[in-house]
Amino acid sequence: MGIKISTDAWVSVDTVKVVAPLGDLLSDPFPDFSYGQKTSNKITIAVFGMRNKVEGRYLLHNLAIKHDPVKNVLIVEGSPAGILLGQNVFGERNPMVAGYAMLRYACEKLKLPISDQLYSRWAGGDFKLERVDLAVNFRLSNREKVTAILKQMGLQLVVQNVFMRKARTGIYYAPGKGAPYSIVCYEKGAEMQHRLRSVLARGGAIDRPYQRLAARCRNVLRIELRLQRQELKKLELIEANAWDDDIAHEVFKEYVEKMPVHKVLRVVERKEIWANAKTAGKLFMIAHQYYPGPMTDIYRGDSYKTLRSRYGKSWGVDLKVRPTALPSFIPSLQISDVQGNEAYPFSFRWVNAIGWDRLPTPPDTIVEGVTFNI
């Protein structure tokens, strides 16, 4: 039960934070950067470059750029696919490749004096990644199913008393407050429509391919894994050259599949379990499923915990959260009807326009071979 990520699911890199050494490049201030002093008790402890900004297409997916002349590093944070392709629905799967492409784009856009030798070092992964966001898009049959899933996931997290909060178009989960990683699940279409309205309200313009893509994402459930510096260091993935084409999928699968959104099971509906259970087990199933009060009304002392553990192991399920903890109008969804062969509605002219040596070749579908069982 729970979220299952198949071996061929396309995991895209979204936001990354790149910290790139400037090597022999002098640490003098860059032109057009504003610099300020960071002080403590009137004693200067460091001098940092203030954030600069490179605006993305439609004023979306901007890059935040900072130069630290003390550590002699350049810090760039943003979405490589967003800044280079004009959208972040799909993108490159290797954070090193994506991070370098974004880093080079930012330097060229700001006309920074970076040598070919330094670019070559960066291309080989000689920089750090202090944030990596990985994402998978689930295309479901309709938007109502997306909202129903998000509602059920949120309710399951609430009744388990884990750290979570509701975002504008979805839910945010972390294993604890201040945790070094988090998982965000949301309606991708609704988020893109919000961005569209924001751009139009500022007097901007958005071309038709992006509008069509936003419309096609109306029934897409997006799940993002956001890894911060501490977690990347723990995984030994803070160095960009530690990544390859497959690691992102492995990491995403490991973290998302252990997200606690699978702990509600309607065991009576599992025919194979019911057929093989003895009378005591069947009575436990019925009580677990339908009894409106606490199970300790029926099973005294520690007997409930003992039976819950025994049957859970025997049946291969988790019985910690009961279906009665959720409103009856939220179904126990079995999502196996993910639609494949859904081609993107426009050519990848944005990809071809940037002259990337290695194109972030997207799949022909938004999602392939993914099973999502709650």
N, C-alpha and C positions, 0 to 999 in steps of 0.2 A: 504494500500500500504506500501512498505518498507520491511524491514527484519522482518520476523516473526519466533520466536523460539517456537517450539511445546513443549508440556509438557513432552514428552519422549525423547527430544534431549539430547544426552550425552555431558555434559560439563566437560571437563578435566582440571585438574590443571597442569599448565606448570611451569614457573619460580616462585619461592617464595624466600623471604628474611626472615630468621628466626633470631630473637634476643632472645637468651635463657639465663636466669639467671643461674649462677653457684652456687648459694646458699652458703652453708658452705664450699664449695671447696675454698681452699686458692687462692688468686688472684696473686700468684707468676707466673712469666712467664712460659709458657709451653716449654718443650724441642723442639728443631727444629723450633721454631718460632723466627723470627727476630723482634726486637722491636726498635722503634725510638721515639724521642721526637718531639711533635708538639709545636712550639713556636710562640709567638707574641711579637714583640718588645723586643726580647731576654729574655722574661719571660716565663718559662715553664707553660703551662696551662693544659696540659694533656699528658698522655703517652698512645700510642695506639699500639696494636699488628699489625704488617704489615701483608698484605694478604698472606696467604698460599694457596696452590692449591691442590685439589685432582682431578686427571685426570680421565675422563670418558672413556667408551669404544670407541675405534677408535680415542681417543684424542678429542672426541666431548663431549659437555654437561659437561664441567669441573665445579667443585665447587670452589667458592671463599670463603675462611674462614679467619676470623679475631678474635683475642682475645683482648678484652678491659679490662685490669686489673684494671683500675680506676673504671669503672661501674660494673666490675666483671660479664661481659656477654660474650657469645660466639656468633658470627655473622656468619651465613652460608647462602650463596646465590647461587641458581642454580635451575636446573630442577630435581625434584625428579624422575620423570619417565625417564628422560634422563640418570641420573647417575645410576639408579637401573635396568632399563629395556633396556638401550642401544638405546632408541628412545623416542621421545616425541609426536608421532602422537596421542596416546591415553594414558590415565593415570587415577590416582585416582581422585574422584570427591570431596573429602573433604580435604580442605587445611590443616586442623589440622593433619589429618592422614598422608598426604603426607609430610608435613613439619617435623613431628617427625621422619618418616622413613629416610628422607634425613639427619636430624641432627644426628641420631644414627649411620648411615652409616659413616658419616664424622668423628665422634669421634672414632669409632672403627678402621677406616682406619688409622687415625693418632695416634692411641694408647694413647688417652688422658685418664687421670685417673678419669673417671666418675663413680660414685657409682651406684649400682642398685636402690638405693632410689631416686637419682636424675633422672635416666632414667624413673622411675615410675612417678615422678612429670611431666616430659616432656610429657610422654605418655597421661597424663590426660589433656594436653593443657596448661601447665604452661609455656608459652613462648609467645612472640609477633610475629606478622606477619607484616612486614613493606613494603612488596610488595607481591602482589598476581596477577598472570596472569592466566586468564581463557580462554579456547579455545573450539570452535566447528569446526568440519570439514564437509564441504558440498561436497559430491561426485556428480559431474555433468556428463552429458553424454559424454563430450569430453573436451580437454584442450582449444579449441578455445572458448568455451562458458565461461570458467573461465576467459580468458584474455579479452573477450568482456565485461563481467560484471565489472571487475576491471577498464577497460577503461571508462565505463559509470559512475561508481561510482566516479572516479577521476574527470571527467568532471562536474558532478553535484556539487561536493564540490567546484570546482574552480569557477563556475559561481555564487555560493552563497557567495563567498568571505569568507569562513571559513578557519581556520588554518589547513593546510594539506601540505604534501610533498610526493613526490614519493620515494618509497624505491626500492631496487634492483628488487624484484619480486612482488611488490604490492604498496599499498598506506598506509599512516600513517595519522590518523585524531585525533585532540584534540579540545576540545571546546574553547581553547585559548592557547596562548604561555605560557609555564610554568604551564599548567593545571595539577592537581593532578591525572588525569587519561587520557588514550588514547586508541584508537582502531586501530588495525593494520589488514589489509586485504591483503592476498597474496597467491601466488601459492605455495602450500605446496610441490608439486612434484619438482618444479624448485628449491626451497630452499634446498631440500634434495639432489638433483643432484649437486648443488653448493658445498655442504658439502662433498659429495663423491669425487668430483674433488680435493678439498682442501686437504683431507686426502691422496689421492693417490699421489698428488704432493709432499707431505712431506715424501713419502716413506712408508706410512702406509698401512694397509690391512683391508678390510671390508668383512665380511662374506656374504654368499648368502642370508640369510633371510632378512637382512637389505636392500640389493640391490633390492630384490623382492618387499619389502614394498615400497621403493622409487619409483619403477616403477608403482606400483598400485596407488600411490598418484599423478600421473601426471595430473589427472583431478579433483583434490581436491582443493577447495577454502577454505582456513582457515581464520577464524576471531578470533582475540585475543583481549580480554579486559584486559588492564594493569592498575591495581589499585596501586597507591603509598600510602605512609604512611598517608598523610593528608586526602585522600579520605577514606581510611580504618578507620581512626579515626572518621571521620564524620559519617560513616555508623555503628559505634560502633562494628567494626569487626577486630580491631587491636589485640585483645586478641584471641589467637588461639582457646580457648575453646568456643568462641562465634559462631563458625561455626558448622554446622551439614551436613548431607548428601544432604540436599535440598537447602541450602542457595546459593550455587554457581550458581545453575541453575536460581534461582530467580534474583540474582544480574546481571548475564550475560544477561538475558532476558530484564531486565529493562533498562540497559544502551545501549545495542546494538540496541534495537528496536526504540530508540529515536535518533539514528544516522541519520543525515539529508541527506539520499540518496534516498528519496522516493518522492521528490517534483516535479517530471516531470510526467505529466499525459496526455495521448492522449485522451482527453475526448470524441472526436468524435467517438472513437472506443468503448466507453461504451454505448451499445445499450439501457440499461435500463434508463440511464440518458437522452439520446437523445429522447427516446420515450415520456418521461414525461415532457420535457422542452417546454416552450412557445417559440414563435418566437424570442423574444429578447434574450432569453437564448441560443437558437441555433446559433444566429448570434455571440454571445459572444464566444461560443465554437469554431466556425469556425475561428474567428479572433485569438483567443488564440492559435489555432493549426497551422494556416497556414500563417498569416500575417507576412511578413519578417521584418517589422519595429517595433518601440516601440508602445505599445498599446495606449499611450497618443496621437498618431496621430489620433486615432478614437474616444477615450473617453477623453473629455477635463476636466481640473481641477481635482477635487477629485473624479469624477464619476468613473474612472477606479478602484481606490482602494476600493470604496464603492461596486461596482458590483463584484469585485474579492472576497471580503470578504463575500458578500451575497451568491453568487453562490457556493463558496467553502464550506460554512456551509451547504447549501441546498443539495449539491451533495455529501458531505462527502469526499471532496478531497482538496488538497493543490494546489493552482494555482500561487504560488509565482514565480516559475521558469517555463518558457515556453519551449516546445519541440524545438522551433526554436533556442534556445540558444545552442543546441547540434548539432554536425555534423549529417547529414542525414544518414550516414552509420552506426551509432550506433543505434541498434534497441531498442525499448522499450520492454525489456525482461520480460516475465512472466515465472518465473522458478518454475515449480511445478513438474518437471519430475526428481526429485532427486531419484537416483537409490538405492533401498534397497536390502537386502539380499546379500550384497557383503561381503563374508567372508574374513578374513585376510588370506594371503597365507602361513602362517607358524604357527607352534605350539608355545605356550607361554612358552617355556622352560626357557627363561630368567626370567620370573616371578617366576617359581618354584625354580630357582637356588638361589634366594636371601633369602629364608626362611622367607618371610613376613607373619606375623600372619594373616593379612587381605589382601588378594590379591586385587590389583586394577582391579577388574574384568571388562574388556572392553565389550562392546556390540558385537554382532556378525557382526554388520555392522559399517562402519565408520560414518554413520549418519542414524538416523531413524526418519521418520515422520516430517521432517523439510520442511517448505514452505519458499521460498525466492522470494519475489515479488518486482521487481523494475519497 
